[in-house]
Every structure is written in structure tokens, then in C-alpha cells.
Amino acid sequence: MKEVTKFGYELNSSSTVEELMDKVRNHLKQFVDWDQLYFYNVKNKSLTLAYMDQRGNEAIPLILKYGDGISLQTALDETITLENERSYWSLRGKSLPDDLETILALPIKDQEAVKGVLTIASTKQKAYRTDQIMIIEIIANMLAIALTNVQYLEKTKRESHFCPLTNLYNFRFFEQALKDNLEETKQTSLILLDLDHFKKINDTYGHQSGNDVLIEIASRLTQTCPNEVVARYGGEEFVILLPNQTEEEAYQTGLKVQKALKQDPIIIQNDLTDHKPAEINVTASIGIASTEQVNEEDETTLDAVTLIRRADRAMYNGAKQQGRDKVASFSGLKKGLAVQS
């Protein structure tokens, strides 16, 4: 049992479900023979295949992504299921390969509910002895604990990286992504935008309606820049990282963003008066900065903070103070060029 105890530490050092299941697979090989190995996620009384391994080259039927009847029943009953001969379980496990004989399914539970099912299958009849099942059950219990830890770490990581309201990256993540990008490539641009008259939206329609606007704006930004890092800078400000784009290319992206934001009105509910739907038009002041402009008299190096500061100056001085709903670049601001309405 020392190997099983050691295995528990190995599981808790894993960071993903796939890593966990790879270790489960390798450890099971020390104790039992198996031909098919499955791990299902359980949610709303349904199964989703999250991991699969097999011996041989035959493909697993795609229907398994919805689970098999035996594993589903294990999840619903929250008990171990052992079927030793195919003639007894073939109808319930009809989506499983035809050459299997023994099916062992174990619920993976935390303190609240069944979160998954570990299913092991063999082409042999009566493949698993009682002592082997006990060991597999210990492994399943360790897997349950490790999965809880992984899910907690994923949740913590997500909370540290994402804005809970807009589901965009937060500024802390964006700043690190920008620093990493500046180390990897010489050419980087970014867009910083601030929604125009946002306080008026909150004062007229209520803060929840203001939140609805932020959520819709976030959606439009990710649709316009689907392959870029889009983050909520703070409040009603957003920032977009544009690796390998020149300032002119970033400027054109800024025009696309401007168009996407104001192309269609946003439908919200007036929480302060009659609670009826209302259509509002939202615009933004947009600033562009790029690593192309390096040798400023007061800025001899271009780090992440400097690039953000330049985009902020372009947004505020070049767009916001020039009437809002405009796109301005830092180099254009320095040259006194007109901004795009």
C-alpha cells in the first residue's frame, strides 16, 4: 500500500485533469489489467467524456462523449457498479466496444455530490478480484480529493486573471501579458479606450444597467478582436494588446472597434423609473500607442508602463478632449495631427 500512498502525493502535484488521469492510468497498470479507461465529468445528471485511454488501435465511438448507461447509473446511484459478463450489461452499455466483458464504474465524489465517474473495462470476464477493487476504490478516493484541489486552483487562477463581470482578462493579467510580449517581440501596439459619458448611463438608468452595458461592450470587443488579449482596464476603460501590429495597423483596428461599439444601440432596462427596455448608443474615446515611437526626450526605454501611459495620453488628450468618439494615436498626438471622428 506504500505505492498507493505515494500515488496520493503524485496526484496532488498535478495541475490538470489530463495530468491526473495520466497518473491514474499509469498507477492502475501496477494493480489491474484493463483494456479501456474512461473518466466522465458529471453535471446535471449527465455525463461528458473528459478522458479516455485504451489498449489497441480501435477508435472509441463518438457517442461516448454522452457517456454510457452503466457509468450514468453509477453517477445517479452514487455507488460502485461491477458487471462481470457482457450478457448482463450489454443493453445498458451498448455504446461501449463490443469486445468488453467486465465493467467497473466508481463514483468520484466530494462532500457535496458526484463530480465524476471513473470507469475501467476489460475484455476478460470476472477480471477484477475483491482486493483489486479495494485498491481501485482507494485510488478513486484519492482522485476525488485531487480533482477538488485542481478545481479550486483553476477557480483561484481564473479569479486572479479575469474580471468577474465582463469575463475579460483583468488588468493584472494584461500587464504581465504585455511585459512578456515586449520581451518576445520588438513590435507591439495597444489600444486603450474609455466609454464616453458612462456616468450619465449609471445616473439615468441605474448601475445594473451600466453593468449590462459593460458586458455588451466586452462582447463586442472580443468579437472584433477574437485573437487578441482584451482586458478590462478598470471602471469603463478597456485595453487590447496587439502583438506584431504597427501603429498604423493598430489605428485601423481602433477604427474597427469604434465602428463595432456604436454600430447598433444597446438594449438595457431602466431600473430607476419604469423598468422598461431602453435603447442607448454608446461611443468611446480610443488611444493608440506602439513600440515604434521609442526615443522621446523623457522616455529612453519603452516598457509596459510607458506604453500604457502613451496610449492613455493619446486617448485623453487626442480623443477625449477633442470631442470624444474619436481614435487618436500617440505619434499623431505628438505631431498635432487631426484625429478620426
N, C-alpha and C positions, 0 to 999 in steps of 0.2 A: 504493500500500500504506500510505500515511500514514493514510488513513481507517481502515484495519483496526487499525493500531497505536493510534490514538486510541480506537477502539472498545474495545480491551482495558482501557484505563483506565476507561472508562464502565461496563463490566461489573463491575469490581471495586468500584465505588462503589455497586452495588445491594445491597439487603438481603434481598430475597425472590426466590423462583424466578419469580414472575409478573413482577416488575420486570426480572429478567434477560431473560426471554423477550420482553417488550415491546421491549427494546433490540435483541435479536437480530432480531426481526421487522422493525423499522424499518431496521436496517442491511442486512439481506438485500435489501430493496427497492432499494437502490442498485446491486446487482450482478446480481440474477437476477429473473426473473418467476416467481411461484408463485401457486397457487390455494388450496392447503391447507398449513398448517404445524402440526406436532404435536411435542410433547415428552412422552416417556414416562419415568416412573421405572421402573427395573429392580430387582427384588428376587426372590430365589428362583426365577430363570428364568421370571419372568412380568412382564408389562407393566401399568402403570396410567397412564392418560392424565392428565397433570398440567397440560397447557397445550394450547390449540388456538386457531387463528385461521384465517379463511377469507375469500375474496372472494365476494360474493354473499350471499344470504339463506337458502339451503337449510341445514337443520339437519344436524348430523353425527349419524349413528346412534349410539345409546347403547352399542352393542356395542363401540365403540372404547375404552370405558373398560378393556376387557380387552386392548387392543392389536390390531394387525393382524399377519398372518403374516410379511410382509416385514420389518417392524421387529423382530419377535421373533427372526427368523433372524439379523438383523444383531447383535442383542444376544448371541445364543448363539455366533456365529462370530467376534465382535469385529472385524468388517471392514466397510468401506463396501459398500453394496449400491446398484447403479444398474440400474433397469429402464426401458427406453426406450419400450416399447409394451405396452399393456394385454393384448394377446393372450398375452404371455409370462408375465404375473404375476397375471392376474385371479383365479385359484383361490386363490393364497396371500394375496391382498389383498382377498378378497371382501367384507370389512366396510367397505372404503373406498368413497366415492361413485363412481357408475358412469361419470361423465364424465372421470375422470382417466386420463392416459396414461403420464406419466413419474413414477416414484417414485425418490427419492434418500434413503437412510437412512444415518445416520452414528452410530457408537457414541460415547458420551460416557464416557471412561474416566479413572479416576485411577490411581495407582500400583498399586492392588490389583485392581480389577475394573471391569467396565462398570457405571456407575451410572445411565445413561440412554440414550435414543436420540432423536436429532433427525431428523425425517422431513419432507421437503419434497416437494410433489406439484404437478404441472402438468397442465392439460388438453391440452397440446401434446405431440406425440411428439418424442423426442430433444430435450428442452427445454434441457438443460444441456451447455455446452461443457466441455472439459477444463480450461481456465483458470478457468472459473467454479467448477467442482468444487474446484479447489485453494483458491480463496478461501473457499468454504464450509467446507472442511476446517480452514482456519486459524481461522475463526470458531468451529467446533465445539471445537477445542482450547482456545481462549480461554474458551469456555463451560464446559468441564470444569474449568479452573482456578478460574473464578469460582464455580461450584457448590460446589467443595470449600471455598472461603472462606466461602460463605454457610452451608454445613452446619456448619463449625467455629464460626462466630459464633452460630448457633442453639443449638448444643450448649453453648457457653460461657454464653450467655444463660440457657438452661434450668438449667444447673448453678448459676448465680448466683441464680435465682429459686425453685428447687424443692428440696424435701427428697428426696434420692435414695432413702430407704427408703419413705416413705409416698406419694410423688408429690404431696404437698400443697405449697402455697407455703411458702417458708421465712419466718422472722421478719423478715429484712431487707426482703423484698418487701412483707410485710404492713404493716410500719411505714410504708413510703413510701406504700402504698395508703391507709392511714389518714390520713396527713398530707394527701394530695391530696383525700381525701373531706371532711376538715374545712374545707378551703379552699373547696370547691364547695357544701356544704350545711350549714345550721345544725343539722340534726337527724341525729345519728349515735349508734348504740349498738354495743356489742360484748359478746361472750361469751368469757370465759376459763375453761377447765376443766382440772382436774388429775385424772388417774386415781387412784382410791383403792387403797392397798396394792399399788402396782405393783412395788415392790422384792420383795415376797413372791412375786410371779409369777416374777420372774427367779431368785430363790433356790430356788424349788421345782421349776421346770420347765426352767430354763436361759435364757440370754439370747436365743438364737434364737427360742425360743417367745415370749419377751417381745416380740421384733420382730414376730412374727406377730400378736400382739395389737394392736400399734400400727398395723399395716397394716389390720387389720379395723376398728379404731376409726375410722381415717381414711376408710375406705369408708362407714361408717355416717354419719359427719358430712357427707360430700359428698352422700349420698343424702337426708339430712334437710334440708340447706340447699344445694340444687343450683345456685342462682343467686347465691350469696354467695361472698366470698373466705374460704376456710378455710385456715388455716396451722398448721404445727407450731411452737409457741412455743419448744419445747426439751424434751428428755427425754420425759416423759409428759404434757406440757402442750400444749393446743391452743387456738387463738383463732379467733373467727369475727367478721367485720366485717358489721354490719347497717345499711347506709345507710337513712335515712328511717324508721327504726323508733324509736318511743318506748321509754322504759324498760319500760313495761308490755307492749308488743308483743314486745320482746326477752326479757322474762321468760317469756312464753308460748312463745317459740321455745326458750328454755332448757329448759322442761318437756318439749317435744317431743324435744329432744336427750337429755335424761335418760332418757326412755322408750325411745328407739331404742337407746341403749347397753346397757341391761340387759334388754331385752325377750326376747332369745334368748341362750343361752350361746354362748361362742366355743370352737370345737374346735381344740385345739393338740396338739402331740406332746411327751411328757415326755422331754426329751433327757438328763435326769440319772439316769434309772432304767431303765425297761423299754422306752422309745421307743414306747409305745403311745399311741393318741389319748386325750385327756382333755378334758372339758368344764369350762369355768370361767365364772363370772359376774363381769362387770366393771361397776363403777359409777364415777361421777365426782362431784367437788365442783365446782359451777358458780357463777361470779360474773358479775353483770351490771352494766354501767355505761353511762351515757348522757350526752349533752351537755345534757340538761335541767337537771341539777344543776350550776350554774356557780359561784355565789358562796359558796364555802367560805371560812372565815376565813383559811386558809393557802393558798388557791388562787384567785387573782383572774382567771386566764385558764385556758382549757381546751385544752391542746394534746394531741398524741398521747401523749406520755409520761404526762401527768396522767390521761388517760382509761384507759390501760392500768393505771396504778397503782391507780386506783379499782376496776377490775374485779378486780385481784389481791387487794385488801383485802376485797372482797365475797366472793371465792372462799375465801380463807383464814380470815378471821375469821367470816364469816357462814355458810359451808357446812362447810369442813374441820373447824374447831374445834367445830362444833355437832353432830358425829357423822358427817360425810361423807354421800355420796349425797343431797345437797341442792342446791337452787337458791336463791341469795341475791342481792339487788340492793344496790347501793351506797346508794341512798336508804333502803331498808329497814334496812340496817345502821346508818345514822346515826340512824334513828328508833327503833331497838331492836325492829323488827318480827320476828315469827316467820318462819322460813324454811320452804320447801316440802320435805317429805320425799318 
